[in-house]
């Protein structure tokens, strides 16, 4: 598969993840009397990833997440030369998704962007959790995410079931961590909505949602690699 097609797939995949996941948070989470809440948003993110894993996994690997790309690269599962182009494509897809979502959401009378499903800590954490709590949560959750991805895609694992395990892992991650950080585990997912959040705070806090997922992702991938050695 050509690199251009892989990058296009990563862009489409990240678009779907951000549009589906963040869209559920912005448009449906708190809808009067019928809102889907944290559980619905968690399912939206997991289903977005699961469906794209089946759709583009055979094209690009369906990373749709810079932390996944760098984790797989560190573990020798992805070419180093493709890491940066993948990350750029993912960020472009996330930004376009956030722009389309903003266009739709702003069509409602009295619309205010607010946090626009951005990730945050301190006063911008849904539960008021500290920067330290947010950092630890993002490292741990991305660590486990990459560990699961590595295991589910291992050649010794049952074939064809990886997207289900990975998608359900993302659901569980959101169920646990939405109250703390609004759940990132994905720098591109954090980048897109931050472009449209009011007040500029999301960009000021964006460093954590790049640093922590990348650290956790690389450590998780390398830890699983240890299990691959006989």
Residue frames relative to the residue before (quaternion, step in Angstrom):
aa qw qx qy qz dx dy dz
X 1.0000 0.0000 0.0000 0.0000 0.00 0.00 0.00
X 0.4599 -0.6927 0.4803 0.2791 3.59 -0.86 0.94
X 0.6099 -0.5694 0.4062 0.3726 3.55 -1.19 0.60
X 0.6248 0.5551 -0.3520 0.4216 3.60 0.96 -0.77
X 0.6689 0.4813 -0.3023 0.4791 3.60 0.99 -0.78
X 0.6130 0.5378 -0.3442 0.4653 3.58 1.07 -0.70
X 0.6769 0.4918 -0.2918 0.4635 3.56 0.93 -0.90
X 0.6246 0.5244 -0.3377 0.4699 3.57 1.02 -0.75
X 0.6461 0.5178 -0.3148 0.4641 3.57 1.00 -0.85
X 0.6504 0.5092 -0.3154 0.4672 3.59 0.97 -0.82
X 0.6373 0.5232 -0.3230 0.4644 3.57 1.05 -0.75
X 0.6628 0.4918 -0.2977 0.4798 3.58 0.93 -0.92
X 0.6677 0.5238 -0.3007 0.4351 3.56 0.92 -0.93
X 0.6826 0.4672 -0.2901 0.4813 3.57 0.92 -0.88
X 0.5662 0.5718 -0.3743 0.4609 3.57 1.12 -0.63
X 0.6993 0.4801 -0.2778 0.4510 3.58 0.80 -1.01
X 0.6370 0.5311 -0.3266 0.4533 3.58 0.99 -0.81
X 0.7131 0.4390 -0.2599 0.4809 3.59 0.82 -0.98
X 0.6625 0.4980 -0.3177 0.4606 3.59 0.91 -0.84
X 0.7002 0.4673 -0.2699 0.4676 3.57 0.91 -0.91
X 0.7294 0.4416 -0.2458 0.4610 3.56 0.80 -1.01
X 0.7287 0.3999 -0.2361 0.5034 3.56 0.73 -1.06
X 0.5925 0.5695 -0.3634 0.4388 3.57 1.12 -0.62
X 0.6426 0.5114 -0.3278 0.4669 3.57 0.99 -0.78
X 0.6565 0.5099 -0.3109 0.4609 3.59 1.06 -0.76
X 0.7128 0.4602 -0.2583 0.4619 3.59 0.90 -0.94
X 0.7972 0.3545 -0.1617 0.4612 3.58 0.83 -0.98
X 0.8371 0.2806 -0.0926 0.4604 3.58 0.91 -0.86
X 0.5340 0.6779 -0.4131 0.2910 3.61 1.08 -0.56
X 0.8180 0.2047 -0.0825 0.5312 3.58 0.83 -0.96
X 0.2334 0.7890 -0.5375 0.1846 3.59 1.15 0.48
X 0.5776 -0.6441 0.3697 0.3388 3.60 -0.75 1.03
X 0.8709 0.0326 -0.0948 0.4810 3.54 -0.85 1.19
X 0.7840 0.2953 -0.1573 0.5229 3.61 1.09 -0.56
X 0.3250 0.7903 -0.4776 0.2045 3.62 1.25 0.17
X 0.4635 -0.7113 0.4658 0.2494 3.56 -1.02 0.80
X 0.3350 -0.7962 0.4608 0.2035 3.61 1.23 -0.27
X 0.7825 -0.3278 0.2429 0.4703 3.55 -1.33 -0.26
X 0.6486 0.5290 -0.3289 0.4375 3.59 0.93 -0.84
X 0.6642 0.5076 -0.3031 0.4575 3.57 0.95 -0.85
X 0.6528 0.4990 -0.3141 0.4757 3.56 0.97 -0.84
X 0.6243 0.5402 -0.3334 0.4554 3.58 1.00 -0.80
X 0.6695 0.4879 -0.2925 0.4776 3.56 0.94 -0.88
X 0.6270 0.5503 -0.3404 0.4339 3.59 1.00 -0.78
X 0.6644 0.4828 -0.3089 0.4797 3.58 0.92 -0.85
X 0.6783 0.4994 -0.3018 0.4466 3.58 0.88 -0.90
X 0.6799 0.4824 -0.2879 0.4713 3.57 0.96 -0.86
X 0.5941 0.5562 -0.3636 0.4533 3.58 1.09 -0.65
X 0.6883 0.4671 -0.2767 0.4811 3.57 0.94 -0.92
X 0.6474 0.5348 -0.3242 0.4357 3.58 0.90 -0.91
X 0.6899 0.4816 -0.2914 0.4552 3.59 0.83 -0.96
X 0.6803 0.4728 -0.2985 0.4739 3.59 0.98 -0.77
X 0.5872 0.5680 -0.3808 0.4330 3.59 1.08 -0.59
X 0.6646 0.4665 -0.2950 0.5037 3.58 1.06 -0.75
X 0.6907 0.5097 -0.2847 0.4267 3.60 1.01 -0.80
X 0.8415 0.1423 -0.0376 0.5198 3.61 0.84 -0.93
X 0.3675 0.7509 -0.4865 0.2538 3.59 1.21 0.08
X 0.6967 0.4647 -0.2597 0.4808 3.57 1.04 -0.79
X 0.6413 0.5059 -0.3277 0.4748 3.59 1.27 -0.15
X 0.8454 0.0776 0.0055 0.5284 3.57 0.64 -1.13
X 0.5576 -0.5709 0.4097 0.4418 3.55 1.27 -0.29
X 0.2762 -0.8023 0.4811 0.2203 3.57 1.33 -0.24
X 0.0922 0.7909 -0.5924 0.1222 3.55 0.57 1.18
X 0.1328 0.8530 -0.5045 -0.0145 3.55 0.87 -1.19
X 0.6898 0.3683 -0.2353 0.5772 3.55 1.14 0.75
X 0.4244 -0.7247 0.4757 0.2615 3.65 -0.57 1.07
X 0.6257 0.5388 -0.3451 0.4462 3.60 1.05 -0.69
X 0.6358 0.5088 -0.3200 0.4843 3.58 1.08 -0.70
X 0.6478 0.5225 -0.3193 0.4533 3.57 0.91 -0.90
X 0.7101 0.4454 -0.2710 0.4732 3.59 0.83 -0.93
X 0.6165 0.5361 -0.3491 0.4590 3.59 1.07 -0.64
X 0.6833 0.4743 -0.2805 0.4791 3.58 0.88 -0.94
X 0.6179 0.5345 -0.3392 0.4664 3.58 1.09 -0.70
X 0.6622 0.5098 -0.3028 0.4581 3.60 0.91 -0.91
X 0.7171 0.4361 -0.2420 0.4868 3.57 1.10 -0.71
X 0.5480 -0.6533 0.3767 0.3619 3.57 1.27 0.10
X 0.5133 0.6536 -0.4113 0.3743 3.59 1.23 0.34
X 0.7703 0.2404 -0.1378 0.5744 3.60 1.27 -0.20
X 0.5351 -0.6465 0.4327 0.3293 3.63 -0.95 0.82
X 0.5135 -0.6593 0.4570 0.3046 3.58 -0.89 0.90
X 0.6442 0.5583 -0.3204 0.4130 3.58 1.02 -0.79
X 0.7089 0.4489 -0.2585 0.4787 3.59 1.19 -0.47
X 0.4612 0.7237 -0.4347 0.2731 3.60 1.22 -0.25
X 0.7118 0.4555 -0.2715 0.4606 3.60 0.72 -1.02
X 0.6493 0.4952 -0.3431 0.4642 3.66 0.86 -0.76
X 0.6151 0.5423 -0.3471 0.4551 3.60 1.03 -0.74
X 0.6769 0.5036 -0.2949 0.4487 3.57 0.87 -0.99
X 0.6319 0.5208 -0.3294 0.4701 3.60 1.00 -0.81
X 0.6628 0.5077 -0.3058 0.4577 3.59 0.89 -0.93
X 0.6418 0.5284 -0.3139 0.4586 3.57 1.01 -0.82
X 0.6751 0.4898 -0.2926 0.4677 3.58 0.93 -0.89
X 0.6220 0.5258 -0.3364 0.4727 3.59 1.06 -0.72
X 0.6610 0.5089 -0.3055 0.4590 3.57 0.91 -0.90
X 0.6542 0.5125 -0.3050 0.4652 3.57 1.01 -0.85
X 0.6606 0.5115 -0.3080 0.4552 3.59 0.96 -0.86
X 0.6496 0.5026 -0.3197 0.4724 3.59 0.97 -0.82
X 0.6406 0.5260 -0.3267 0.4541 3.59 0.97 -0.84
X 0.6625 0.5010 -0.3043 0.4664 3.58 0.94 -0.89
X 0.6418 0.5266 -0.3204 0.4563 3.59 1.04 -0.78
X 0.6611 0.4877 -0.3056 0.4814 3.59 0.95 -0.86
X 0.6442 0.5199 -0.3186 0.4616 3.57 0.98 -0.83
X 0.6415 0.5162 -0.3197 0.4689 3.58 0.99 -0.82
X 0.6296 0.5412 -0.3274 0.4511 3.58 1.00 -0.85
X 0.6790 0.4763 -0.2873 0.4791 3.58 0.95 -0.87
X 0.6956 0.4973 -0.2837 0.4340 3.58 0.78 -1.06
X 0.6660 0.5221 -0.3066 0.4357 3.58 1.01 -0.78
X 0.5551 0.6149 -0.3887 0.4032 3.58 1.27 -0.10
X 0.5835 0.5657 -0.3783 0.4431 3.57 1.27 -0.10
X 0.5303 -0.6360 0.4535 0.3296 3.58 -0.93 0.84
X 0.8307 0.1912 -0.1636 0.4966 3.54 -0.94 0.94
X 0.3157 0.7827 -0.4884 0.2216 3.59 1.23 0.29
X 0.0075 -0.7500 0.6614 0.0033 3.54 -1.12 0.83
X 0.4760 -0.7089 0.4399 0.2781 3.57 -0.71 1.06
X 0.1091 -0.8139 0.5594 0.1130 3.58 0.91 -0.85
X 0.8068 -0.2173 0.1828 0.5181 3.56 -0.89 -0.92
X 0.2187 -0.8290 0.4880 0.1637 3.58 1.30 -0.34
X 0.6811 -0.5250 0.2654 0.4360 3.58 0.92 1.05
X 0.3559 0.7445 -0.4947 0.2726 3.59 1.17 0.49
X 0.4735 -0.6459 0.5193 0.2982 3.54 -1.29 0.35
X 0.0965 0.8189 -0.5596 0.0831 3.56 -1.02 0.73
X 0.2324 -0.7366 0.6129 0.1668 3.53 -1.37 0.13
X 0.7226 0.3781 -0.3088 0.4894 3.57 -1.28 0.25
X 0.8355 -0.1143 0.1005 0.5280 3.56 -0.84 -0.94
X 0.6898 0.4577 -0.2799 0.4861 3.59 1.22 -0.30
X 0.4735 0.6092 -0.4579 0.4416 3.57 1.30 0.26
X 0.5479 -0.6280 0.4218 0.3571 3.65 -0.85 0.81
X 0.7781 0.2979 -0.1621 0.5286 3.58 1.07 -0.71
X 0.5436 -0.6524 0.3792 0.3675 3.57 1.27 0.22
X 0.3319 0.7686 -0.4870 0.2487 3.60 1.12 0.59
X 0.5684 -0.6421 0.4177 0.3002 3.55 -1.14 0.75
X 0.6861 -0.4583 0.3717 0.4255 3.53 -1.35 0.18
X 0.6452 0.5246 -0.3208 0.4534 3.59 0.97 -0.85
X 0.6461 0.5121 -0.3146 0.4705 3.58 0.93 -0.89
X 0.6611 0.5129 -0.3029 0.4562 3.56 0.93 -0.91
X 0.6609 0.5141 -0.3104 0.4501 3.57 0.91 -0.92
X 0.6709 0.4912 -0.2991 0.4682 3.57 0.87 -0.95
X 0.6457 0.5271 -0.3232 0.4480 3.58 0.91 -0.89
X 0.6945 0.4796 -0.2845 0.4547 3.60 0.84 -0.94
X 0.6294 0.5171 -0.3341 0.4742 3.59 1.04 -0.73
X 0.6957 0.4838 -0.2816 0.4501 3.57 0.78 -1.02
X 0.6939 0.4822 -0.2900 0.4494 3.58 0.84 -0.94
X 0.6777 0.4609 -0.3084 0.4829 3.60 0.96 -0.74
X 0.5544 0.5815 -0.3777 0.4603 3.58 1.17 -0.58
X 0.7120 0.4451 -0.2618 0.4758 3.58 0.76 -1.03
X 0.6032 0.5657 -0.3516 0.4388 3.58 1.06 -0.72
X 0.7034 0.4452 -0.2694 0.4842 3.59 0.83 -0.93
X 0.5977 0.5524 -0.3605 0.4556 3.57 1.06 -0.68
X 0.6721 0.4853 -0.2851 0.4812 3.58 0.97 -0.89
X 0.6379 0.5251 -0.3286 0.4577 3.59 0.96 -0.83
X 0.6592 0.5093 -0.3055 0.4613 3.56 0.90 -0.93
X 0.6952 0.4790 -0.2796 0.4572 3.57 0.91 -0.90
X 0.6807 0.5064 -0.2905 0.4425 3.56 0.93 -0.92
X 0.7376 0.3852 -0.2155 0.5109 3.59 1.15 -0.61
X 0.3669 0.7177 -0.4931 0.3274 3.58 1.30 0.23
X 0.5494 -0.6388 0.4264 0.3289 3.58 -0.98 0.81
X 0.6567 0.5090 -0.3054 0.4651 3.60 1.23 -0.42
X 0.5642 0.6031 -0.3824 0.4144 3.59 1.27 -0.22
X 0.6414 -0.5113 0.3834 0.4245 3.63 -1.18 0.44
X 0.4279 -0.7365 0.4683 0.2348 3.57 -0.74 1.07
X 0.8114 0.3354 -0.2333 0.4181 3.53 -1.17 0.73
X 0.6869 0.5006 -0.2835 0.4440 3.59 1.23 -0.26
X 0.4050 0.7544 -0.4528 0.2487 3.60 1.25 -0.16
X 0.6620 0.5115 -0.3472 0.4237 3.67 0.77 -0.82
X 0.6350 0.5311 -0.3376 0.4480 3.59 1.04 -0.73
X 0.6741 0.4944 -0.2942 0.4632 3.57 0.86 -0.95
X 0.6847 0.4870 -0.2838 0.4620 3.57 0.93 -0.92
X 0.6563 0.5070 -0.3116 0.4638 3.59 0.95 -0.83
X 0.6774 0.4775 -0.2939 0.4761 3.59 0.94 -0.85
X 0.5856 0.5597 -0.3671 0.4572 3.58 1.14 -0.58
X 0.6622 0.4963 -0.3123 0.4666 3.58 0.98 -0.81
X 0.5887 0.5479 -0.3687 0.4662 3.60 1.09 -0.60
X 0.6796 0.4937 -0.2890 0.4593 3.59 0.83 -1.00
X 0.6244 0.5449 -0.3322 0.4504 3.57 0.98 -0.86
X 0.6796 0.4805 -0.2913 0.4716 3.59 0.93 -0.86
X 0.6222 0.5500 -0.3476 0.4353 3.59 0.96 -0.79
X 0.7004 0.4592 -0.2634 0.4788 3.57 1.04 -0.78
X 0.8440 0.3225 -0.1072 0.4149 3.56 0.72 -1.07
X 0.4164 0.7033 -0.4869 0.3079 3.64 1.15 -0.06
X 0.6775 0.4976 -0.3295 0.4299 3.66 0.80 -0.80
X 0.6856 0.4985 -0.2825 0.4491 3.58 1.14 -0.58
X 0.8448 0.0533 0.0223 0.5320 3.59 0.70 -1.05
X 0.4527 -0.6352 0.4567 0.4277 3.56 1.31 -0.25
X 0.4595 -0.7516 0.3581 0.3095 3.53 1.42 0.32
X 0.0349 -0.7681 0.6393 -0.0119 3.49 -0.69 1.19
X 0.2313 0.7806 -0.5794 0.0376 3.57 0.06 -1.43
X 0.7373 0.2999 -0.1664 0.5821 3.56 1.30 0.30
X 0.3391 -0.7810 0.4861 0.1966 3.62 -0.24 1.22
X 0.6399 0.5199 -0.3416 0.4512 3.62 1.00 -0.70
X 0.6257 0.5308 -0.3332 0.4645 3.58 1.02 -0.77
X 0.6640 0.4893 -0.2990 0.4799 3.59 1.08 -0.71
X 0.6418 0.5651 -0.3118 0.4141 3.56 1.03 -0.85
X 0.6686 0.5397 -0.3179 0.4008 3.61 0.80 -0.99
X 0.7323 0.4168 -0.2580 0.4727 3.64 0.60 -1.03
X 0.5883 0.5921 -0.3730 0.4052 3.62 1.09 -0.64
X 0.5787 0.6004 -0.3683 0.4110 3.58 1.16 -0.51
X 0.7907 0.3265 -0.1367 0.4995 3.57 1.13 -0.67
X 0.4665 0.6701 -0.4555 0.3549 3.60 1.23 -0.02
X 0.4744 -0.6903 0.4727 0.2738 3.56 -1.02 0.79
X 0.7944 0.3708 -0.2478 0.4124 3.55 -1.17 0.65
X 0.4449 -0.7355 0.4255 0.2828 3.58 1.23 -0.18
X 0.4609 0.7075 -0.4467 0.2958 3.62 1.22 -0.09
X 0.6159 0.5791 -0.3564 0.3979 3.58 1.03 -0.75
X 0.6627 0.4870 -0.3106 0.4767 3.58 1.05 -0.72
X 0.6265 0.5401 -0.3403 0.4472 3.58 1.06 -0.67
X 0.7368 0.3914 -0.2176 0.5065 3.57 1.10 -0.68
X 0.4280 0.7492 -0.4304 0.2650 3.57 1.30 -0.15
X 0.5431 0.6416 -0.4001 0.3650 3.62 1.10 -0.64
X 0.6556 0.5237 -0.3251 0.4362 3.59 0.95 -0.86
X 0.7295 0.4412 -0.2390 0.4648 3.56 0.99 -0.83
X 0.5770 0.4444 -0.4037 0.5536 3.51 1.33 0.47
X 0.7068 0.4920 -0.2801 0.4241 3.57 0.74 -1.06
X 0.7204 0.4701 -0.2769 0.4282 3.59 0.67 -1.07
X 0.6825 0.4636 -0.3198 0.4658 3.67 0.79 -0.82
X 0.6475 0.5132 -0.3368 0.4516 3.60 0.96 -0.74
X 0.6400 0.5090 -0.3237 0.4760 3.60 0.95 -0.85
X 0.6902 0.4822 -0.2796 0.4615 3.56 0.82 -0.99
X 0.6611 0.5269 -0.3070 0.4372 3.56 0.96 -0.86
X 0.6666 0.4886 -0.3008 0.4758 3.57 0.90 -0.90
X 0.6665 0.4966 -0.3078 0.4630 3.60 0.90 -0.88
X 0.6522 0.5197 -0.3176 0.4514 3.59 0.97 -0.81
X 0.6691 0.4962 -0.2971 0.4668 3.57 0.94 -0.87
X 0.6772 0.4850 -0.2959 0.4676 3.58 0.93 -0.86
X 0.6181 0.5384 -0.3464 0.4562 3.58 1.07 -0.66
X 0.6621 0.4791 -0.3192 0.4797 3.59 0.94 -0.82
X 0.5949 0.5815 -0.3703 0.4133 3.58 1.01 -0.72
X 0.5906 0.5748 -0.3602 0.4371 3.58 1.13 -0.67
X 0.6597 0.5071 -0.3079 0.4614 3.58 1.06 -0.74
X 0.6104 0.5718 -0.3512 0.4210 3.59 1.18 -0.50
X 0.6318 0.5390 -0.3330 0.4466 3.55 1.19 -0.52
X 0.3314 -0.7458 0.5464 0.1882 3.55 -0.81 1.04
